[in-house]
Amino acid sequence: MKSKPIDKSFSSFKLSTVLLDAIKKAGYVKASDVQLETIPAVLEGKDVLARAETGSGKTAAFVLPLLQNLISGKNRQVNNNVGIVVLVPTRELTIQIREEFERFSDEFRKLPSSKTEESLHKNLYKGSKNANSSPNNNNIEPIKCLSVYGGVKINPQMIALRGGADVLISTPGRLLDLHKQNAIRLHQVKTLVVDEVDRLMKGDFKEEIDEIFKLMPKKRQNLMFTATFPESIRKLVRHIMHEPEIINVDETQSRDFGRKADDIMIDQRVITVNRDKKNDLLAHLLKENDWKQVLVFCSAKRSCDNLVIKLEKRGVEAIAMHGNQQQNARAAALRDFKEGKIRVLIATDVAGRGIDIENLPCVINYELPRSPNDYTHRIGRTGRAGEVGIAISLIAHHEYQHFSVIEKRNGLRLEREQVEGFEADTIAPPEPVRSKPKKKKKKKGISKKKAKALAEKNKYGKPDPSADTQSKNNKNAKQDAPVNAHIWGTGK
């Protein structure tokens, strides 16, 4: 007996027609696997813990049902309260998620507010159980969605938050800053979304997240999304979430967006090279391949800036993006890269969690990430939205062992390649010996008396020679007559 085919159309979720129109306008034909399982659970008010690879459509998986709840009158807030809070680790991700909310709610902003157009508004709920019971049909307020983050002045954000917000997307540190300034209240939050929870539950982020949990009501809906399942998340599920719906979507499933029928994949490659030839190999790959855009990852901020200089010397134009830059500089770099003004963007892992670029053909790991989990986020910047992508890791001898750990953690075993003219030696070549800087000879210091004497000036602006030799003269019982004695007097 043949199994009944699964209906992957968005209309099966009983969303309002205004959302269905926005989905169609965005180019989505059918729901991805993470959306199929997450959207109904969120609409039912359940807690959700979903694991899905980057590029799987998980942002829309929580944006669409939350917007549906707002349309039907749930989670609307006033008086400095916030109905929905979305926590993310990077500034870029706050902007990206806000844009998703705005894209799907654009038509909702045009909803009629007069009683004479009430019947037209009811058509928005065609096919929904709430079609005849949607509240405030004659007085619809636009959805207020804001993104806030650090690195910029807090006052404009405080002004924007006057009167509260329906949706607030924030980094943890800035959310706490705004709460301490009494700009927002968190005691009436109805839904909390934690995106990239595997990143937020470690390091300094974890302390901030724990503090935020204490400020929110215990009775709320929790939606958490991750690419990996570390132990810290399991503890979180036990202490914070209430009978959550566990959704685990593997990579092959999560890549299917329904826009193409072809098999979706990321072509992962590993190229070995001597450490001192890595710059030349990167420049060679960028020149020899016709990639429209390339995202290059480094593990340190200084490495990004240095690599920009090294590539420019080899005739390759690039721009850096990392956490030490001001927000306007980071935004400008990302904007120019998205618009194609800059072909090569060199970034730290801050970009691995916040960049969403359609049809990005290639990602290159110039330096390996410190955490094996970050490898997944890095390569997930390519191969998105139904496109095939390439992810290349350039590894030198000192990185062989670390990449083996990355492979083990991610269930990979990749063939090592070499590029002609840049072959790695069988044995690691010796590191270049750096000559130690010559130590400067310390100048002998002068006594305090001498320093004081030298500081004293006579009326001609010259050091007083009698003061300079005072310590020597004190040893002699007889002294010569002081200079200009006929003017100043000999004195005792």
Secondary structure, 3 states (H helix, E strand, C coil): CCCCCCCCCHHHHCCCHHHHHHHHHCCCCCCCHHHHHHHHHHHCCCCEEEECCCCCCHHHHHHHHHHHHHHCCCCCCCCCEEEEEEECCCHHHHHHHHHHHHHHCCCHHHCCCCHHHHHHHHHHHCCCCCCCCCCCCCCCCCCCEEEECCCCCCHHHHHHCCCCEEEEEECHHHHHHHHHCCCCECCCCCEEEECCHHHHCCCHHHHHHHHHHHHCCCCCEEEEEECCCCHHHHHHHHHHCCCCEEEECCHHHHCCCCCCCCCCCEEEEEEECCHHHHHHHHHHHHHHCCCCCEEEECCCHHHHHHHHHHHHHCCCCEEEECCCCCHHHHHHHHHHHHCCCCCEEEECHHHHCCCCCCCCCEEEECCCCCCHHHHHHHHCCCCCCCCCEEEEEEECHHHHHHHHHHHHHHCCCCCEECCCCCCCCCCCCCCCCCCCCCCCCCCCCCCHHHHHHHHCECCCCCECHHHHCHHHHCCCCCCCCCCCHHHHCCCC
